[in-house]
């Protein structure tokens, strides 16, 4: 079963509803056709306190995907690229890092 965990600074969830963030990742995972729709799990953890590069003010978003074996490296890379490309549209420019 694929699990997608979105970790972000709390400010992100003030700009975009958590349900919308979850839905965005769910839709990318579903569109990949790598998973049974009922098996896709997505959740968000928003943090009030954190340090990013020594700063407490820099917003961040990380999406972690845990998927079982059976997908090729190419499939996993495509899923990563697609989720990043789609997710960027939900995040303010200040949260995007290379």
N, C-alpha and C positions, 0 to 999 in steps of 0.2 A: 504494500500500500504506500503510495507516495505521500510524504508529509512536507508541506511547505511552511516555513516559519519566517514571518516578517518581523524583524527587529528594527525599531526606529526610535528616534527621539520623540518625546511626547508632543512636541510642537507639530510634528507631521500629522498627528491624528486630530489636531485642532484645525488643520487646513483641509484635510480629506478624512471622511468617515472611515473608521476601521472596516466596516462592512464593504465599503467600496474598494478598499485596498485588497481585502480578501477575495472579492469577486474578480478583480483584475487578474490576480494570479491564478485563480481557479479557471478562468476562461482560457488563459494561455495554456495551462496544463491540459485542459479538455481539448483544445484545438490541436494539440500535438498528436492526439490519437495514440499516445503511448500507454494510456491508463483507462481502466474502466471508470466511468464517471462517478459511480457511487463510492469508489475507493479513494478519491482525491480528498485530502485533508489540508486545510489552510487555517492558520491562526496568526494573530498579531500580538506582539509584546511591545508596548510603548514604555520607554524609560524616562523617569523624571530626572534622575541623576546619572551622569556618565561623563567620561573624558574621551574626547576624540582629538588625537594629536596634542594632548595637553590642554585643550580648551573645553570648557563646560558649555560653550555657546554654539558650537558648530553642530547643526542638525545632521542626522545620518539616517540612512535606510540600508538594511542588509536583508537579502532574501536567501534563506538556506533551504536547499532541497535535499531530502533524504529519499532516495528511491532504491528499490530492490535491484538486484542484478538482472541481467537479461536485456539491457539496453546498450546499444553500441556507444562508443565514445562520440561518434558523430551525432547520434540522436541526443545524447546528453548535452553536447555543445550547442546544438540547435535550440534545445529547450532553454538553455541558459541565455542565449542571445535573444530569443524571442521574448522571454520574460523580462529581460533588462530593457529591451526596446519599448515594450508596451508599458512597463512600469514607470519609465522616465516621464511619460506624459502626465502622471499623477503627482509628481514631486516638483517642488520648487527648484529652480536652477541651482540654488546654493547647496542642495543635497546631493548633486551628481558629482561623483569623483571617478577618475579613470581607473 
